[in-house]
Amino acid sequence: MYKFFLALICLFFAASSMAQNVNSGPQDTPQFGTAINIAVSPSEESDGDEFFADAEKNEKKGDLNEALTLFGKAAFEYNNDKKFSRYAAALLRMSNVHLLLAHYTEAEQVVLNAALKTYSRIGSRSGQMAAYNQLGKIYYAANKLTQSLWFFTQQGILAQQLKNNTSYIDSVLGIALIKIKKKEYYLATKDVNRAELLAKTARITQFAQQIKNSRQVIAEKLTVKK
């Protein structure tokens, strides 16, 4: 089923490109926080809204293939309605479902070939930041650590420019996970400590469990190393 909808999404990409011309085997599961949500401007209702809501319900229930189908339909409707911010957001959610299914190539291509290009075209820096975060997670799960590090770093740079403390902390913890996987435990500890300090200063509590888990993993790895 997902191959069918990957092909369908490719058709969406082609249609979107034409419109722009006219208008001129799984590795470790990444232990990341909640995915970044992109706010979109309120406007008239779209059929895509219903598909998107149903997709979220199916994702929460664990019916990932159905969620993938519905996010694809939502993206198609948003693109037809020229609601490009929502279109790109639906694509990011599609990518995340592919990631959950360990479809790393599909997850990567949906972001690189459509979501990131769309956010760049409409000038959404927060959207680009979310796309960088998603690519960081994908490459981490696929054990492509150099690429993952680059995209988490880009996310952090944009987050600082946008003064988005939550996204910046998220990027720092993503980089810490990469260093843990590379067995750079002391460097990872510095990143975790920095993330914790930033979170306390900004009074952000959502990363508390992730910070605790990272510390526990580092402690266990160092114990085994000794």
C-alpha positions as CSV (number, residue, x, y, z in Angstrom):
1,M,0.0,0.0,0.0
2,Y,2.7,2.5,0.9
3,K,4.5,1.9,-2.4
4,F,1.2,2.8,-4.2
5,F,0.9,6.1,-2.3
6,L,4.6,6.9,-2.7
7,A,4.0,6.7,-6.4
8,L,0.9,8.9,-6.0
9,I,2.8,11.5,-4.0
10,C,5.4,11.6,-6.8
11,L,2.5,12.6,-9.1
12,F,1.7,15.4,-6.5
13,F,5.3,16.6,-6.7
14,A,5.2,16.7,-10.5
15,A,1.9,18.6,-10.4
16,S,3.3,21.1,-7.8
17,S,6.5,21.6,-9.9
18,M,4.3,22.4,-13.0
19,A,2.3,24.9,-11.0
20,Q,5.5,26.6,-9.8
21,N,6.7,26.9,-13.4
22,V,3.5,28.5,-14.5
23,N,3.4,30.9,-11.5
24,S,7.1,31.3,-11.5
25,G,15.8,-3.1,7.8
26,P,15.6,-0.8,10.7
27,Q,18.3,0.5,12.9
28,D,17.8,1.7,16.5
29,T,14.5,3.6,17.0
30,P,15.3,7.3,17.6
31,Q,14.3,8.4,21.1
32,F,13.3,12.0,20.2
33,G,10.8,14.3,21.7
34,T,7.5,15.3,20.1
35,A,7.6,16.2,16.5
36,I,7.6,19.9,15.7
37,N,4.2,21.2,14.7
38,I,4.0,23.9,12.1
39,A,1.3,26.5,12.7
40,V,-0.7,27.5,9.6
41,S,-2.8,30.5,9.0
42,P,-6.6,30.0,9.5
43,S,-8.5,30.0,6.2
44,E,-11.5,28.4,4.6
45,E,-12.1,24.8,5.2
46,S,-10.6,22.2,2.9
47,D,-11.3,18.5,2.3
48,G,-7.7,18.1,3.4
49,D,-8.6,19.0,6.9
50,E,-10.8,16.0,7.3
51,F,-8.3,13.7,5.8
52,F,-5.6,15.1,8.1
53,A,-7.7,14.7,11.2
54,D,-8.6,11.1,10.3
55,A,-4.9,10.4,9.6
56,E,-3.9,11.6,13.1
57,K,-6.6,9.4,14.7
58,N,-5.3,6.4,12.8
59,E,-1.7,7.2,13.7
60,K,-2.6,7.3,17.4
61,K,-4.4,4.0,17.1
62,G,-1.3,2.5,15.5
63,D,-2.9,1.9,12.1
64,L,0.1,3.4,10.3
65,N,-0.6,2.3,6.8
66,E,-4.1,3.9,6.9
67,A,-2.5,7.0,8.4
68,L,-0.1,7.1,5.5
69,T,-2.9,6.9,3.0
70,L,-4.9,9.6,4.7
71,F,-1.9,12.0,5.1
72,G,-1.3,11.5,1.4
73,K,-4.9,12.4,0.5
74,A,-4.7,15.5,2.8
75,A,-1.5,16.6,1.0
76,F,-3.2,16.1,-2.4
77,E,-6.2,18.3,-1.4
78,Y,-4.1,21.0,0.2
79,N,-1.9,21.2,-2.9
80,N,-5.0,21.5,-5.1
81,D,-6.3,24.2,-2.9
82,K,-2.9,26.0,-3.0
83,K,-2.7,25.8,0.8
84,F,1.0,25.2,0.5
85,S,1.9,25.5,4.2
86,R,-0.7,22.8,5.1
87,Y,0.5,20.8,2.1
88,A,4.1,20.8,3.4
89,A,2.9,20.0,7.0
90,A,1.0,17.0,5.7
91,L,4.0,15.8,3.8
92,L,6.1,16.0,7.0
93,R,3.6,13.9,8.8
94,M,3.7,11.4,6.0
95,S,7.5,11.3,6.3
96,N,7.2,10.7,10.0
97,V,4.8,7.7,9.5
98,H,7.3,6.3,6.9
99,L,10.0,6.7,9.6
100,L,7.8,4.8,12.1
101,L,7.5,2.0,9.5
102,A,11.3,2.1,9.0
103,H,10.8,3.2,5.4
104,Y,13.8,5.4,5.5
105,T,14.3,6.1,1.8
106,E,10.6,7.1,1.4
107,A,10.7,9.2,4.6
108,E,13.8,11.1,3.3
109,Q,12.5,11.6,-0.2
110,V,9.1,13.1,0.9
111,V,11.0,15.7,2.9
112,L,13.8,16.5,0.4
113,N,11.7,16.4,-2.8
114,A,8.6,18.2,-1.6
115,A,8.2,19.4,2.0
116,L,11.6,21.3,2.3
117,K,11.3,22.7,-1.2
118,T,7.8,23.9,-0.5
119,Y,8.8,25.6,2.7
120,S,11.7,27.3,1.0
121,R,9.5,28.5,-1.8
122,I,6.9,30.1,0.5
123,G,9.6,31.5,2.7
124,S,8.7,29.6,5.9
125,R,11.8,29.4,8.0
126,S,10.0,27.6,10.8
127,G,8.9,25.0,8.2
128,Q,12.4,24.6,7.0
129,M,13.5,24.2,10.7
130,A,11.0,21.4,11.1
131,A,12.1,19.7,7.9
132,Y,15.7,19.8,9.1
133,N,14.6,18.2,12.4
134,Q,12.8,15.5,10.5
135,L,15.8,14.7,8.3
136,G,18.0,14.6,11.3
137,K,15.7,11.9,12.8
138,I,15.5,9.9,9.6
139,Y,19.3,9.8,9.1
140,Y,19.9,8.9,12.7
141,A,17.5,6.0,12.4
142,A,19.1,4.9,9.2
143,N,22.5,5.1,10.9
144,K,23.7,7.9,8.6
145,L,25.2,9.9,11.4
146,T,27.2,12.5,9.4
147,Q,24.0,13.6,7.6
148,S,22.0,13.5,10.8
149,L,24.5,15.7,12.6
150,W,24.4,18.2,9.7
151,F,20.7,18.6,9.7
152,F,20.3,18.8,13.5
153,T,23.0,21.5,13.4
154,Q,21.1,23.4,10.7
155,Q,18.0,23.1,12.8
156,G,19.8,24.6,15.8
157,I,21.2,27.5,13.8
158,L,17.7,28.4,12.5
159,A,16.2,27.9,16.0
160,Q,18.7,30.4,17.4
161,Q,17.9,32.9,14.6
162,L,14.2,32.5,15.3
163,K,14.7,32.6,19.0
164,N,12.9,29.3,19.3
165,N,14.3,27.8,22.5
166,T,12.3,24.6,22.3
167,S,13.6,23.7,18.8
168,Y,17.1,24.6,19.8
169,I,17.1,22.3,22.8
170,D,15.6,19.6,20.6
171,S,18.5,20.0,18.2
172,V,21.1,19.8,21.0
173,L,19.6,16.6,22.3
174,G,19.5,15.2,18.8
175,I,23.2,15.9,18.5
176,A,23.8,14.3,21.9
177,L,22.1,11.1,20.7
178,I,24.4,11.0,17.7
179,K,27.5,11.3,20.0
180,I,26.1,8.5,22.2
181,K,25.8,6.3,19.2
182,K,29.4,7.2,18.2
183,K,30.5,6.3,21.7
184,E,31.6,9.9,22.4
185,Y,30.0,9.8,25.9
186,Y,31.7,12.7,27.5
187,L,30.9,15.0,24.6
188,A,27.3,13.7,24.7
189,T,27.2,14.5,28.5
190,K,28.2,18.1,27.8
191,D,25.3,18.5,25.3
192,V,22.8,16.9,27.7
193,N,24.0,19.2,30.5
194,R,23.7,22.2,28.1
195,A,20.2,21.2,27.1
196,E,19.1,20.8,30.7
197,L,20.5,24.2,31.6
198,L,18.7,25.8,28.6
199,A,15.5,24.1,29.5
200,K,15.6,25.2,33.1
201,T,16.5,28.8,32.1
202,A,13.6,28.9,29.6
203,R,11.3,27.0,32.0
204,I,10.7,24.3,29.4
205,T,9.7,21.0,30.9
206,Q,8.9,18.8,27.9
207,F,12.4,17.4,27.6
208,A,12.8,16.2,31.2
209,Q,12.2,12.6,30.4
210,Q,14.4,12.6,27.3
211,I,17.3,14.2,29.3
212,K,16.8,11.6,32.0
213,N,16.9,8.8,29.5
214,S,20.0,10.1,27.8
215,R,21.8,10.4,31.1
216,Q,20.8,6.8,31.9
217,V,22.1,5.5,28.6
218,I,25.4,7.3,29.0
219,A,25.8,6.0,32.5
220,E,25.1,2.4,31.4
221,K,27.6,2.7,28.5
222,L,30.3,4.1,30.7
223,T,29.8,1.3,33.2
224,V,30.2,-1.3,30.5
225,K,33.2,0.4,29.1
226,K,34.9,0.3,32.5
